[in-house]
Amino acid sequence: MFDGFWDNVFRYPRYFVTVLLGVFLNTIAPLMPLLKRPVTLIALLGLFVGSLVFVTLTLRAMLGLSTI
């Protein structure tokens, strides 16, 4: 009844990594032509850094952690 149960359980992390990599690559692929122009590269990097700072500060405020 439980033949190969642990083999099946240990396959899930590999499947999870594969799915995450596929989602990441399909998200980034349309942005690659935009990264060839310096103006859009700077704008996308600024947007990424700004959103990262926003999420970090929001989570710190929500969790009651000390400020920077």
PDB file of N, H, CA, C and O in Angstrom:
ATOM      1  N   MET A   1       0.812  -1.196   0.000  1.00  0.00           N
ATOM      2  CA  MET A   1       0.000   0.000   0.000  1.00  0.00           C
ATOM      3  C   MET A   1       0.855   1.260   0.000  1.00  0.00           C
ATOM      4  O   MET A   1       0.530   2.234  -0.680  1.00  0.00           O
ATOM      5  N   PHE A   2       1.956   1.245   0.766  1.00  0.00           N
ATOM      6  H   PHE A   2       2.220   0.455   1.318  1.00  0.00           H
ATOM      7  CA  PHE A   2       2.802   2.427   0.862  1.00  0.00           C
ATOM      8  C   PHE A   2       4.108   2.250   0.101  1.00  0.00           C
ATOM      9  O   PHE A   2       5.120   2.855   0.456  1.00  0.00           O
ATOM     10  N   ASP A   3       4.094   1.441  -0.925  1.00  0.00           N
ATOM     11  H   ASP A   3       3.272   0.950  -1.213  1.00  0.00           H
ATOM     12  CA  ASP A   3       5.304   1.262  -1.720  1.00  0.00           C
ATOM     13  C   ASP A   3       5.646   2.563  -2.431  1.00  0.00           C
ATOM     14  O   ASP A   3       4.816   3.138  -3.135  1.00  0.00           O
ATOM     15  N   GLY A   4       6.868   3.015  -2.240  1.00  0.00           N
ATOM     16  H   GLY A   4       7.542   2.548  -1.668  1.00  0.00           H
ATOM     17  CA  GLY A   4       7.324   4.221  -2.910  1.00  0.00           C
ATOM     18  C   GLY A   4       6.779   5.507  -2.329  1.00  0.00           C
ATOM     19  O   GLY A   4       6.856   6.553  -2.973  1.00  0.00           O
ATOM     20  N   PHE A   5       6.225   5.453  -1.118  1.00  0.00           N
ATOM     21  H   PHE A   5       6.163   4.603  -0.595  1.00  0.00           H
ATOM     22  CA  PHE A   5       5.648   6.654  -0.511  1.00  0.00           C
ATOM     23  C   PHE A   5       6.700   7.730  -0.313  1.00  0.00           C
ATOM     24  O   PHE A   5       6.499   8.875  -0.717  1.00  0.00           O
ATOM     25  N   TRP A   6       7.829   7.373   0.310  1.00  0.00           N
ATOM     26  H   TRP A   6       7.992   6.443   0.638  1.00  0.00           H
ATOM     27  CA  TRP A   6       8.862   8.374   0.587  1.00  0.00           C
ATOM     28  C   TRP A   6       9.531   8.857  -0.698  1.00  0.00           C
ATOM     29  O   TRP A   6       9.944  10.013  -0.781  1.00  0.00           O
ATOM     30  N   ASP A   7       9.640   7.999  -1.684  1.00  0.00           N
ATOM     31  H   ASP A   7       9.304   7.059  -1.617  1.00  0.00           H
ATOM     32  CA  ASP A   7      10.174   8.445  -2.979  1.00  0.00           C
ATOM     33  C   ASP A   7       9.277   9.516  -3.582  1.00  0.00           C
ATOM     34  O   ASP A   7       9.765  10.492  -4.151  1.00  0.00           O
ATOM     35  N   ASN A   8       7.986   9.338  -3.459  1.00  0.00           N
ATOM     36  H   ASN A   8       7.589   8.546  -2.996  1.00  0.00           H
ATOM     37  CA  ASN A   8       7.031  10.311  -3.968  1.00  0.00           C
ATOM     38  C   ASN A   8       7.095  11.610  -3.167  1.00  0.00           C
ATOM     39  O   ASN A   8       7.021  12.694  -3.747  1.00  0.00           O
ATOM     40  N   VAL A   9       7.232  11.516  -1.852  1.00  0.00           N
ATOM     41  H   VAL A   9       7.292  10.636  -1.381  1.00  0.00           H
ATOM     42  CA  VAL A   9       7.310  12.708  -0.999  1.00  0.00           C
ATOM     43  C   VAL A   9       8.559  13.516  -1.330  1.00  0.00           C
ATOM     44  O   VAL A   9       8.505  14.745  -1.361  1.00  0.00           O
ATOM     45  N   PHE A  10       9.677  12.849  -1.578  1.00  0.00           N
ATOM     46  H   PHE A  10       9.721  11.851  -1.553  1.00  0.00           H
ATOM     47  CA  PHE A  10      10.925  13.559  -1.851  1.00  0.00           C
ATOM     48  C   PHE A  10      10.972  14.152  -3.255  1.00  0.00           C
ATOM     49  O   PHE A  10      11.878  14.928  -3.559  1.00  0.00           O
ATOM     50  N   ARG A  11      10.023  13.806  -4.113  1.00  0.00           N
ATOM     51  H   ARG A  11       9.287  13.176  -3.866  1.00  0.00           H
ATOM     52  CA  ARG A  11       9.960  14.418  -5.436  1.00  0.00           C
ATOM     53  C   ARG A  11       9.315  15.792  -5.407  1.00  0.00           C
ATOM     54  O   ARG A  11       9.544  16.585  -6.320  1.00  0.00           O
ATOM     55  N   TYR A  12       8.527  16.101  -4.406  1.00  0.00           N
ATOM     56  H   TYR A  12       8.341  15.457  -3.664  1.00  0.00           H
ATOM     57  CA  TYR A  12       7.813  17.367  -4.351  1.00  0.00           C
ATOM     58  C   TYR A  12       8.719  18.594  -4.291  1.00  0.00           C
ATOM     59  O   TYR A  12       8.407  19.577  -4.964  1.00  0.00           O
ATOM     60  N   PRO A  13       9.815  18.612  -3.538  1.00  0.00           N
ATOM     61  CA  PRO A  13      10.685  19.803  -3.566  1.00  0.00           C
ATOM     62  C   PRO A  13      11.253  20.086  -4.962  1.00  0.00           C
ATOM     63  O   PRO A  13      11.360  21.245  -5.361  1.00  0.00           O
ATOM     64  N   ARG A  14      11.611  19.048  -5.693  1.00  0.00           N
ATOM     65  H   ARG A  14      11.524  18.106  -5.368  1.00  0.00           H
ATOM     66  CA  ARG A  14      12.123  19.250  -7.051  1.00  0.00           C
ATOM     67  C   ARG A  14      11.039  19.817  -7.952  1.00  0.00           C
ATOM     68  O   ARG A  14      11.315  20.679  -8.785  1.00  0.00           O
ATOM     69  N   TYR A  15       9.822  19.349  -7.797  1.00  0.00           N
ATOM     70  H   TYR A  15       9.597  18.649  -7.120  1.00  0.00           H
ATOM     71  CA  TYR A  15       8.695  19.869  -8.565  1.00  0.00           C
ATOM     72  C   TYR A  15       8.442  21.331  -8.208  1.00  0.00           C
ATOM     73  O   TYR A  15       8.194  22.152  -9.091  1.00  0.00           O
ATOM     74  N   PHE A  16       8.501  21.658  -6.927  1.00  0.00           N
ATOM     75  H   PHE A  16       8.702  20.992  -6.209  1.00  0.00           H
ATOM     76  CA  PHE A  16       8.288  23.026  -6.458  1.00  0.00           C
ATOM     77  C   PHE A  16       9.325  23.977  -7.051  1.00  0.00           C
ATOM     78  O   PHE A  16       8.973  25.058  -7.522  1.00  0.00           O
ATOM     79  N   VAL A  17      10.589  23.590  -7.031  1.00  0.00           N
ATOM     80  H   VAL A  17      10.875  22.712  -6.647  1.00  0.00           H
ATOM     81  CA  VAL A  17      11.651  24.426  -7.591  1.00  0.00           C
ATOM     82  C   VAL A  17      11.448  24.594  -9.095  1.00  0.00           C
ATOM     83  O   VAL A  17      11.655  25.686  -9.624  1.00  0.00           O
ATOM     84  N   THR A  18      11.054  23.548  -9.777  1.00  0.00           N
ATOM     85  H   THR A  18      10.885  22.661  -9.347  1.00  0.00           H
ATOM     86  CA  THR A  18      10.824  23.622 -11.217  1.00  0.00           C
ATOM     87  C   THR A  18       9.682  24.577 -11.553  1.00  0.00           C
ATOM     88  O   THR A  18       9.786  25.360 -12.497  1.00  0.00           O
ATOM     89  N   VAL A  19       8.612  24.518 -10.796  1.00  0.00           N
ATOM     90  H   VAL A  19       8.528  23.882 -10.029  1.00  0.00           H
ATOM     91  CA  VAL A  19       7.477  25.410 -11.037  1.00  0.00           C
ATOM     92  C   VAL A  19       7.870  26.859 -10.768  1.00  0.00           C
ATOM     93  O   VAL A  19       7.533  27.744 -11.555  1.00  0.00           O
ATOM     94  N   LEU A  20       8.577  27.112  -9.670  1.00  0.00           N
ATOM     95  H   LEU A  20       8.851  26.393  -9.031  1.00  0.00           H
ATOM     96  CA  LEU A  20       9.012  28.476  -9.361  1.00  0.00           C
ATOM     97  C   LEU A  20       9.956  29.029 -10.427  1.00  0.00           C
ATOM     98  O   LEU A  20       9.851  30.196 -10.803  1.00  0.00           O
ATOM     99  N   LEU A  21      10.861  28.210 -10.909  1.00  0.00           N
ATOM    100  H   LEU A  21      10.946  27.262 -10.604  1.00  0.00           H
ATOM    101  CA  LEU A  21      11.777  28.648 -11.965  1.00  0.00           C
ATOM    102  C   LEU A  21      11.021  28.955 -13.245  1.00  0.00           C
ATOM    103  O   LEU A  21      11.347  29.923 -13.932  1.00  0.00           O
ATOM    104  N   GLY A  22      10.032  28.162 -13.577  1.00  0.00           N
ATOM    105  H   GLY A  22       9.768  27.375 -13.019  1.00  0.00           H
ATOM    106  CA  GLY A  22       9.230  28.419 -14.768  1.00  0.00           C
ATOM    107  C   GLY A  22       8.438  29.707 -14.654  1.00  0.00           C
ATOM    108  O   GLY A  22       8.353  30.466 -15.620  1.00  0.00           O
ATOM    109  N   VAL A  23       7.859  29.969 -13.497  1.00  0.00           N
ATOM    110  H   VAL A  23       7.928  29.353 -12.712  1.00  0.00           H
ATOM    111  CA  VAL A  23       7.115  31.218 -13.289  1.00  0.00           C
ATOM    112  C   VAL A  23       8.058  32.415 -13.380  1.00  0.00           C
ATOM    113  O   VAL A  23       7.728  33.426 -14.000  1.00  0.00           O
ATOM    114  N   PHE A  24       9.218  32.298 -12.769  1.00  0.00           N
ATOM    115  H   PHE A  24       9.486  31.477 -12.265  1.00  0.00           H
ATOM    116  CA  PHE A  24      10.201  33.384 -12.807  1.00  0.00           C
ATOM    117  C   PHE A  24      10.649  33.671 -14.239  1.00  0.00           C
ATOM    118  O   PHE A  24      10.696  34.832 -14.647  1.00  0.00           O
ATOM    119  N   LEU A  25      10.972  32.652 -14.992  1.00  0.00           N
ATOM    120  H   LEU A  25      10.933  31.709 -14.661  1.00  0.00           H
ATOM    121  CA  LEU A  25      11.443  32.852 -16.367  1.00  0.00           C
ATOM    122  C   LEU A  25      10.349  33.420 -17.265  1.00  0.00           C
ATOM    123  O   LEU A  25      10.632  34.256 -18.123  1.00  0.00           O
ATOM    124  N   ASN A  26       9.113  32.984 -17.085  1.00  0.00           N
ATOM    125  H   ASN A  26       8.883  32.305 -16.389  1.00  0.00           H
ATOM    126  CA  ASN A  26       8.016  33.512 -17.895  1.00  0.00           C
ATOM    127  C   ASN A  26       7.648  34.934 -17.502  1.00  0.00           C
ATOM    128  O   ASN A  26       7.069  35.662 -18.309  1.00  0.00           O
ATOM    129  N   THR A  27       7.966  35.340 -16.298  1.00  0.00           N
ATOM    130  H   THR A  27       8.436  34.749 -15.643  1.00  0.00           H
ATOM    131  CA  THR A  27       7.724  36.717 -15.878  1.00  0.00           C
ATOM    132  C   THR A  27       8.809  37.640 -16.402  1.00  0.00           C
ATOM    133  O   THR A  27       8.518  38.765 -16.809  1.00  0.00           O
ATOM    134  N   ILE A  28      10.040  37.190 -16.399  1.00  0.00           N
ATOM    135  H   ILE A  28      10.277  36.277 -16.068  1.00  0.00           H
ATOM    136  CA  ILE A  28      11.175  38.023 -16.790  1.00  0.00           C
ATOM    137  C   ILE A  28      11.346  38.107 -18.304  1.00  0.00           C
ATOM    138  O   ILE A  28      11.844  39.115 -18.806  1.00  0.00           O
ATOM    139  N   ALA A  29      10.951  37.091 -19.032  1.00  0.00           N
ATOM    140  H   ALA A  29      10.546  36.273 -18.625  1.00  0.00           H
ATOM    141  CA  ALA A  29      11.172  37.039 -20.486  1.00  0.00           C
ATOM    142  C   ALA A  29      10.611  38.252 -21.236  1.00  0.00           C
ATOM    143  O   ALA A  29      11.311  38.773 -22.104  1.00  0.00           O
ATOM    144  N   PRO A  30       9.398  38.733 -20.960  1.00  0.00           N
ATOM    145  CA  PRO A  30       8.905  39.906 -21.689  1.00  0.00           C
ATOM    146  C   PRO A  30       9.660  41.196 -21.351  1.00  0.00           C
ATOM    147  O   PRO A  30       9.635  42.145 -22.134  1.00  0.00           O
ATOM    148  N   LEU A  31      10.323  41.239 -20.210  1.00  0.00           N
ATOM    149  H   LEU A  31      10.343  40.468 -19.574  1.00  0.00           H
ATOM    150  CA  LEU A  31      11.046  42.443 -19.806  1.00  0.00           C
ATOM    151  C   LEU A  31      12.456  42.520 -20.398  1.00  0.00           C
ATOM    152  O   LEU A  31      13.075  43.584 -20.366  1.00  0.00           O
ATOM    153  N   MET A  32      12.956  41.443 -20.921  1.00  0.00           N
ATOM    154  H   MET A  32      12.453  40.579 -20.946  1.00  0.00           H
ATOM    155  CA  MET A  32      14.329  41.429 -21.427  1.00  0.00           C
ATOM    156  C   MET A  32      14.582  42.452 -22.544  1.00  0.00           C
ATOM    157  O   MET A  32      15.636  43.087 -22.522  1.00  0.00           O
ATOM    158  N   PRO A  33      13.682  42.651 -23.516  1.00  0.00           N
ATOM    159  CA  PRO A  33      13.951  43.688 -24.525  1.00  0.00           C
ATOM    160  C   PRO A  33      13.999  45.091 -23.926  1.00  0.00           C
ATOM    161  O   PRO A  33      14.699  45.963 -24.442  1.00  0.00           O
ATOM    162  N   LEU A  34      13.265  45.312 -22.846  1.00  0.00           N
ATOM    163  H   LEU A  34      12.696  44.604 -22.427  1.00  0.00           H
ATOM    164  CA  LEU A  34      13.282  46.632 -22.214  1.00  0.00           C
ATOM    165  C   LEU A  34      14.613  46.925 -21.528  1.00  0.00           C
ATOM    166  O   LEU A  34      14.982  48.088 -21.360  1.00  0.00           O
ATOM    167  N   LEU A  35      15.326  45.891 -21.135  1.00  0.00           N
ATOM    168  H   LEU A  35      15.026  44.947 -21.271  1.00  0.00           H
ATOM    169  CA  LEU A  35      16.581  46.082 -20.416  1.00  0.00           C
ATOM    170  C   LEU A  35      17.731  46.478 -21.335  1.00  0.00           C
ATOM    171  O   LEU A  35      18.814  46.811 -20.853  1.00  0.00           O
ATOM    172  N   LYS A  36      17.517  46.449 -22.640  1.00  0.00           N
ATOM    173  H   LYS A  36      16.637  46.178 -23.031  1.00  0.00           H
ATOM    174  CA  LYS A  36      18.578  46.810 -23.580  1.00  0.00           C
ATOM    175  C   LYS A  36      18.745  48.321 -23.694  1.00  0.00           C
ATOM    176  O   LYS A  36      19.813  48.803 -24.069  1.00  0.00           O
ATOM    177  N   ARG A  37      17.690  49.070 -23.370  1.00  0.00           N
ATOM    178  H   ARG A  37      16.822  48.678 -23.064  1.00  0.00           H
ATOM    179  CA  ARG A  37      17.770  50.534 -23.412  1.00  0.00           C
ATOM    180  C   ARG A  37      18.097  51.038 -22.016  1.00  0.00           C
ATOM    181  O   ARG A  37      17.444  50.636 -21.053  1.00  0.00           O
ATOM    182  N   PRO A  38      19.100  51.916 -21.881  1.00  0.00           N
ATOM    183  CA  PRO A  38      19.522  52.378 -20.550  1.00  0.00           C
ATOM    184  C   PRO A  38      18.419  53.106 -19.775  1.00  0.00           C
ATOM    185  O   PRO A  38      18.348  52.986 -18.552  1.00  0.00           O
ATOM    186  N   VAL A  39      17.567  53.848 -20.462  1.00  0.00           N
ATOM    187  H   VAL A  39      17.624  53.945 -21.456  1.00  0.00           H
ATOM    188  CA  VAL A  39      16.531  54.608 -19.759  1.00  0.00           C
ATOM    189  C   VAL A  39      15.530  53.659 -19.102  1.00  0.00           C
ATOM    190  O   VAL A  39      15.175  53.848 -17.939  1.00  0.00           O
ATOM    191  N   THR A  40      15.080  52.660 -19.822  1.00  0.00           N
ATOM    192  H   THR A  40      15.368  52.507 -20.767  1.00  0.00           H
ATOM    193  CA  THR A  40      14.121  51.725 -19.243  1.00  0.00           C
ATOM    194  C   THR A  40      14.778  50.819 -18.195  1.00  0.00           C
ATOM    195  O   THR A  40      14.127  50.390 -17.243  1.00  0.00           O
ATOM    196  N   LEU A  41      16.063  50.534 -18.378  1.00  0.00           N
ATOM    197  H   LEU A  41      16.592  50.882 -19.152  1.00  0.00           H
ATOM    198  CA  LEU A  41      16.784  49.745 -17.380  1.00  0.00           C
ATOM    199  C   LEU A  41      16.821  50.486 -16.053  1.00  0.00           C
ATOM    200  O   LEU A  41      16.550  49.900 -15.005  1.00  0.00           O
ATOM    201  N   ILE A  42      17.155  51.769 -16.092  1.00  0.00           N
ATOM    202  H   ILE A  42      17.375  52.245 -16.944  1.00  0.00           H
ATOM    203  CA  ILE A  42      17.205  52.572 -14.867  1.00  0.00           C
ATOM    204  C   ILE A  42      15.814  52.689 -14.247  1.00  0.00           C
ATOM    205  O   ILE A  42      15.668  52.613 -13.027  1.00  0.00           O
ATOM    206  N   ALA A  43      14.798  52.873 -15.084  1.00  0.00           N
ATOM    207  H   ALA A  43      14.917  52.935 -16.074  1.00  0.00           H
ATOM    208  CA  ALA A  43      13.431  52.986 -14.566  1.00  0.00           C
ATOM    209  C   ALA A  43      12.981  51.680 -13.910  1.00  0.00           C
ATOM    210  O   ALA A  43      12.381  51.711 -12.836  1.00  0.00           O
ATOM    211  N   LEU A  44      13.258  50.544 -14.530  1.00  0.00           N
ATOM    212  H   LEU A  44      13.746  50.518 -15.403  1.00  0.00           H
ATOM    213  CA  LEU A  44      12.857  49.263 -13.954  1.00  0.00           C
ATOM    214  C   LEU A  44      13.630  48.952 -12.677  1.00  0.00           C
ATOM    215  O   LEU A  44      13.062  48.420 -11.723  1.00  0.00           O
ATOM    216  N   LEU A  45      14.913  49.276 -12.653  1.00  0.00           N
ATOM    217  H   LEU A  45      15.374  49.708 -13.429  1.00  0.00           H
ATOM    218  CA  LEU A  45      15.685  49.074 -11.430  1.00  0.00           C
ATOM    219  C   LEU A  45      15.181  49.973 -10.308  1.00  0.00           C
ATOM    220  O   LEU A  45      15.095  49.542  -9.158  1.00  0.00           O
ATOM    221  N   GLY A  46      14.848  51.217 -10.636  1.00  0.00           N
ATOM    222  H   GLY A  46      14.918  51.566 -11.570  1.00  0.00           H
ATOM    223  CA  GLY A  46      14.292  52.125  -9.639  1.00  0.00           C
ATOM    224  C   GLY A  46      12.955  51.630  -9.107  1.00  0.00           C
ATOM    225  O   GLY A  46      12.689  51.714  -7.908  1.00  0.00           O
ATOM    226  N   LEU A  47      12.125  51.121  -9.986  1.00  0.00           N
ATOM    227  H   LEU A  47      12.341  51.053 -10.960  1.00  0.00           H
ATOM    228  CA  LEU A  47      10.833  50.571  -9.577  1.00  0.00           C
ATOM    229  C   LEU A  47      11.021  49.350  -8.677  1.00  0.00           C
ATOM    230  O   LEU A  47      10.316  49.200  -7.679  1.00  0.00           O
ATOM    231  N   PHE A  48      11.955  48.493  -9.020  1.00  0.00           N
ATOM    232  H   PHE A  48      12.527  48.615  -9.831  1.00  0.00           H
ATOM    233  CA  PHE A  48      12.227  47.299  -8.221  1.00  0.00           C
ATOM    234  C   PHE A  48      12.759  47.663  -6.835  1.00  0.00           C
ATOM    235  O   PHE A  48      12.289  47.134  -5.827  1.00  0.00           O
ATOM    236  N   VAL A  49      13.736  48.563  -6.787  1.00  0.00           N
ATOM    237  H   VAL A  49      14.117  48.993  -7.605  1.00  0.00           H
ATOM    238  CA  VAL A  49      14.313  48.967  -5.501  1.00  0.00           C
ATOM    239  C   VAL A  49      13.270  49.702  -4.663  1.00  0.00           C
ATOM    240  O   VAL A  49      13.170  49.475  -3.458  1.00  0.00           O
ATOM    241  N   GLY A  50      12.496  50.577  -5.292  1.00  0.00           N
ATOM    242  H   GLY A  50      12.577  50.761  -6.271  1.00  0.00           H
ATOM    243  CA  GLY A  50      11.458  51.305  -4.564  1.00  0.00           C
ATOM    244  C   GLY A  50      10.405  50.378  -3.979  1.00  0.00           C
ATOM    245  O   GLY A  50       9.977  50.560  -2.839  1.00  0.00           O
ATOM    246  N   SER A  51       9.984  49.383  -4.755  1.00  0.00           N
ATOM    247  H   SER A  51      10.332  49.235  -5.681  1.00  0.00           H
ATOM    248  CA  SER A  51       8.981  48.451  -4.244  1.00  0.00           C
ATOM    249  C   SER A  51       9.557  47.578  -3.138  1.00  0.00           C
ATOM    250  O   SER A  51       8.841  47.232  -2.198  1.00  0.00           O
ATOM    251  N   LEU A  52      10.826  47.216  -3.227  1.00  0.00           N
ATOM    252  H   LEU A  52      11.408  47.497  -3.991  1.00  0.00           H
ATOM    253  CA  LEU A  52      11.465  46.440  -2.173  1.00  0.00           C
ATOM    254  C   LEU A  52      11.548  47.240  -0.877  1.00  0.00           C
ATOM    255  O   LEU A  52      11.279  46.706   0.200  1.00  0.00           O
ATOM    256  N   VAL A  53      11.915  48.509  -0.973  1.00  0.00           N
ATOM    257  H   VAL A  53      12.134  48.943  -1.847  1.00  0.00           H
ATOM    258  CA  VAL A  53      11.970  49.374   0.210  1.00  0.00           C
ATOM    259  C   VAL A  53      10.575  49.563   0.793  1.00  0.00           C
ATOM    260  O   VAL A  53      10.403  49.527   2.011  1.00  0.00           O
ATOM    261  N   PHE A  54       9.585  49.763  -0.058  1.00  0.00           N
ATOM    262  H   PHE A  54       9.725  49.792  -1.048  1.00  0.00           H
ATOM    263  CA  PHE A  54       8.206  49.938   0.402  1.00  0.00           C
ATOM    264  C   PHE A  54       7.713  48.712   1.164  1.00  0.00           C
ATOM    265  O   PHE A  54       7.127  48.844   2.238  1.00  0.00           O
ATOM    266  N   VAL A  55       7.945  47.536   0.621  1.00  0.00           N
ATOM    267  H   VAL A  55       8.421  47.429  -0.252  1.00  0.00           H
ATOM    268  CA  VAL A  55       7.501  46.308   1.285  1.00  0.00           C
ATOM    269  C   VAL A  55       8.247  46.118   2.601  1.00  0.00           C
ATOM    270  O   VAL A  55       7.649  45.721   3.601  1.00  0.00           O
ATOM    271  N   THR A  56       9.543  46.397   2.607  1.00  0.00           N
ATOM    272  H   THR A  56      10.028  46.720   1.795  1.00  0.00           H
ATOM    273  CA  THR A  56      10.331  46.253   3.829  1.00  0.00           C
ATOM    274  C   THR A  56       9.838  47.185   4.923  1.00  0.00           C
ATOM    275  O   THR A  56       9.640  46.753   6.059  1.00  0.00           O
ATOM    276  N   LEU A  57       9.638  48.450   4.600  1.00  0.00           N
ATOM    277  H   LEU A  57       9.799  48.801   3.678  1.00  0.00           H
ATOM    278  CA  LEU A  57       9.170  49.395   5.601  1.00  0.00           C
ATOM    279  C   LEU A  57       7.753  49.083   6.065  1.00  0.00           C
ATOM    280  O   LEU A  57       7.434  49.257   7.242  1.00  0.00           O
ATOM    281  N   THR A  58       6.903  48.626   5.153  1.00  0.00           N
ATOM    282  H   THR A  58       7.162  48.485   4.198  1.00  0.00           H
ATOM    283  CA  THR A  58       5.541  48.263   5.531  1.00  0.00           C
ATOM    284  C   THR A  58       5.532  47.073   6.483  1.00  0.00           C
ATOM    285  O   THR A  58       4.805  47.080   7.476  1.00  0.00           O
ATOM    286  N   LEU A  59       6.328  46.060   6.189  1.00  0.00           N
ATOM    287  H   LEU A  59       6.919  46.055   5.382  1.00  0.00           H
ATOM    288  CA  LEU A  59       6.384  44.893   7.071  1.00  0.00           C
ATOM    289  C   LEU A  59       6.981  45.245   8.424  1.00  0.00           C
ATOM    290  O   LEU A  59       6.527  44.732   9.447  1.00  0.00           O
ATOM    291  N   ARG A  60       7.988  46.107   8.452  1.00  0.00           N
ATOM    292  H   ARG A  60       8.357  46.524   7.621  1.00  0.00           H
ATOM    293  CA  ARG A  60       8.554  46.531   9.733  1.00  0.00           C
ATOM    294  C   ARG A  60       7.518  47.261  10.570  1.00  0.00           C
ATOM    295  O   ARG A  60       7.435  47.051  11.780  1.00  0.00           O
ATOM    296  N   ALA A  61       6.728  48.116   9.936  1.00  0.00           N
ATOM    297  H   ALA A  61       6.795  48.287   8.953  1.00  0.00           H
ATOM    298  CA  ALA A  61       5.690  48.854  10.663  1.00  0.00           C
ATOM    299  C   ALA A  61       4.589  47.915  11.146  1.00  0.00           C
ATOM    300  O   ALA A  61       4.091  48.067  12.261  1.00  0.00           O
ATOM    301  N   MET A  62       4.205  46.951  10.320  1.00  0.00           N
ATOM    302  H   MET A  62       4.609  46.827   9.413  1.00  0.00           H
ATOM    303  CA  MET A  62       3.145  46.027  10.698  1.00  0.00           C
ATOM    304  C   MET A  62       3.562  45.103  11.827  1.00  0.00           C
ATOM    305  O   MET A  62       2.748  44.746  12.678  1.00  0.00           O
ATOM    306  N   LEU A  63       4.834  44.716  11.835  1.00  0.00           N
ATOM    307  H   LEU A  63       5.495  45.006  11.143  1.00  0.00           H
ATOM    308  CA  LEU A  63       5.320  43.787  12.855  1.00  0.00           C
ATOM    309  C   LEU A  63       5.808  44.496  14.111  1.00  0.00           C
ATOM    310  O   LEU A  63       6.139  43.844  15.101  1.00  0.00           O
ATOM    311  N   GLY A  64       5.854  45.820  14.080  1.00  0.00           N
ATOM    312  H   GLY A  64       5.584  46.350  13.276  1.00  0.00           H
ATOM    313  CA  GLY A  64       6.275  46.577  15.257  1.00  0.00           C
ATOM    314  C   GLY A  64       7.768  46.523  15.501  1.00  0.00           C
ATOM    315  O   GLY A  64       8.220  46.716  16.630  1.00  0.00           O
ATOM    316  N   LEU A  65       8.532  46.265  14.473  1.00  0.00           N
ATOM    317  H   LEU A  65       8.165  46.107  13.556  1.00  0.00           H
ATOM    318  CA  LEU A  65       9.996  46.248  14.616  1.00  0.00           C
ATOM    319  C   LEU A  65      10.517  47.674  14.655  1.00  0.00           C
ATOM    320  O   LEU A  65       9.844  48.610  14.223  1.00  0.00           O
ATOM    321  N   SER A  66      11.717  47.822  15.175  1.00  0.00           N
ATOM    322  H   SER A  66      12.264  47.061  15.525  1.00  0.00           H
ATOM    323  CA  SER A  66      12.288  49.170  15.229  1.00  0.00           C
ATOM    324  C   SER A  66      12.594  49.681  13.835  1.00  0.00           C
ATOM    325  O   SER A  66      12.843  48.901  12.917  1.00  0.00           O
ATOM    326  N   THR A  67      12.573  50.970  13.687  1.00  0.00           N
ATOM    327  H   THR A  67      12.370  51.604  14.433  1.00  0.00           H
ATOM    328  CA  THR A  67      12.855  51.553  12.383  1.00  0.00           C
ATOM    329  C   THR A  67      14.338  51.455  12.089  1.00  0.00           C
ATOM    330  O   THR A  67      15.123  51.016  12.930  1.00  0.00           O
ATOM    331  N   ILE A  68      14.708  51.862  10.907  1.00  0.00           N
ATOM    332  H   ILE A  68      14.071  52.219  10.224  1.00  0.00           H
ATOM    333  CA  ILE A  68      16.106  51.748  10.477  1.00  0.00           C
ATOM    334  C   ILE A  68      16.949  52.605  11.352  1.00  0.00           C
ATOM    335  O   ILE A  68      18.165  52.663  11.172  1.00  0.00           O
TER     336      ILE A  68
END
